[in-house]
Amino acid sequence: MNKKLQAVFGAALFTLALILLEHYNGGVVTHYPLADDSLPGITNWWGMLTIPSLTWIVLTIIEKRDRKDGSNETRRYSRNPYLLAGLIFGLSVGLLWEFRLEEILQYYIMLPWALALFLRVYLPESLLGFALGMLYTFGGVLPIGIGLILQIVGFLIYLIIHKGTLWVFSKGKP
């Protein structure tokens, strides 16, 4: 079995383990948009579809990008700093939420936008890490939506401010 299928299978098993943990400890959690019970709920069972799909999509994008760059497969999967950074950020956001530290979380969640001034936080592997890190706290749907919003704004910041600043300074040189 190739590494991409192993990663997708691993993500599916991890998601299933968390869902079964919820199931046997009071039931599978349903999240409501804007924390309003009158809105339709999103059950964590959807993670069995979204997380393996996201894993497959992200790894396919990484493979295509790395084929263009000539990177080897070992670096592609195991030593990706954006995947690890996304995972750490997702875990820390989940922990801040679990410990009811919303006053810190409201500022901490903007950290990727500050980093986007210098780094490419919009890469798909950071979204995968973020979603996996938040899977326990928020399930398999909300982290993807939140992560996509963070990445779109991060991409715009990187493109407009970072690249724009470099362009302006390169034009000013004689």
Backbone hydrogen bonds, N-H to C=O, Kabsch-Sander energy under -0.5 kcal/mol:
donor,donor_aa,acceptor,acceptor_aa,energy
6,Q,2,N,-2.0
7,A,3,K,-2.4
8,V,4,K,-2.3
9,F,5,L,-2.7
10,G,6,Q,-2.6
11,A,7,A,-2.4
12,A,8,V,-2.3
13,L,9,F,-2.4
14,F,10,G,-2.5
15,T,11,A,-2.3
16,L,12,A,-2.6
17,A,13,L,-2.6
18,L,14,F,-2.0
19,I,15,T,-2.3
20,L,16,L,-2.9
21,L,17,A,-2.1
22,E,18,L,-2.0
23,H,19,I,-2.9
24,Y,20,L,-2.4
25,N,22,E,-1.3
26,G,23,H,-0.6
27,G,22,E,-1.9
31,H,42,I,-2.8
35,A,32,Y,-2.2
36,D,33,P,-1.7
37,D,35,A,-0.6
39,L,36,D,-1.9
42,I,31,H,-3.2
43,T,41,G,-0.6
44,N,29,V,-2.1
46,W,43,T,-1.6
47,G,44,N,-1.6
48,M,45,W,-1.8
49,L,46,W,-1.7
50,T,46,W,-2.6
51,I,47,G,-1.8
53,S,49,L,-1.4
54,L,50,T,-2.9
55,T,51,I,-2.5
56,W,52,P,-2.4
57,I,53,S,-2.7
58,V,54,L,-2.9
59,L,55,T,-2.5
60,T,56,W,-2.1
61,I,57,I,-2.3
62,I,58,V,-2.5
63,E,59,L,-2.4
64,K,60,T,-2.3
65,R,61,I,-2.6
66,D,62,I,-2.9
67,R,63,E,-2.1
68,K,64,K,-1.5
69,D,65,R,-1.6
70,G,66,D,-1.8
71,S,66,D,-1.8
76,R,72,N,-1.6
77,Y,73,E,-1.5
78,S,74,T,-1.8
79,R,74,T,-0.6
79,R,75,R,-0.8
84,L,80,N,-1.9
85,A,81,P,-2.7
86,G,82,Y,-2.3
87,L,83,L,-2.2
88,I,84,L,-2.6
89,F,85,A,-2.6
90,G,86,G,-2.7
91,L,87,L,-2.6
92,S,88,I,-2.4
93,V,89,F,-2.3
94,G,90,G,-2.3
95,L,91,L,-2.4
96,L,92,S,-2.5
97,W,93,V,-2.1
98,E,94,G,-2.7
99,F,95,L,-2.4
100,R,97,W,-1.6
101,L,96,L,-3.0
104,I,101,L,-1.0
105,L,101,L,-2.4
106,Q,102,E,-2.3
107,Y,104,I,-1.2
108,Y,104,I,-2.6
109,I,105,L,-2.4
110,M,107,Y,-1.3
111,L,108,Y,-2.0
113,W,110,M,-0.9
114,A,110,M,-1.4
115,L,111,L,-2.5
116,A,112,P,-1.7
117,L,114,A,-1.1
118,F,115,L,-2.1
119,L,115,L,-3.0
121,V,119,L,-1.5
123,L,120,R,-1.3
126,S,123,L,-1.2
127,L,123,L,-1.0
128,L,124,P,-2.0
129,G,125,E,-2.2
130,F,126,S,-2.4
131,A,127,L,-2.7
132,L,128,L,-2.5
133,G,129,G,-2.4
134,M,130,F,-1.8
135,L,131,A,-0.6
135,L,132,L,-0.6
138,F,134,M,-3.0
139,G,135,L,-1.7
142,L,138,F,-0.6
144,I,141,V,-0.5
145,G,141,V,-1.9
146,I,142,L,-3.0
147,G,143,P,-2.7
148,L,144,I,-2.4
149,I,145,G,-1.8
150,L,146,I,-2.4
151,Q,147,G,-2.5
152,I,148,L,-2.7
153,V,149,I,-2.2
154,G,150,L,-2.1
155,F,151,Q,-2.8
156,L,152,I,-2.2
157,I,153,V,-2.5
158,Y,154,G,-2.6
159,L,155,F,-3.1
160,I,156,L,-3.0
161,I,157,I,-1.8
162,H,157,I,-1.5
163,K,158,Y,-2.3
165,T,161,I,-2.4
166,L,162,H,-2.2
167,W,163,K,-2.5
168,V,164,G,-2.5
169,F,165,T,-2.4
170,S,166,L,-2.0
171,K,167,W,-1.7
172,G,168,V,-1.1
173,K,170,S,-0.5
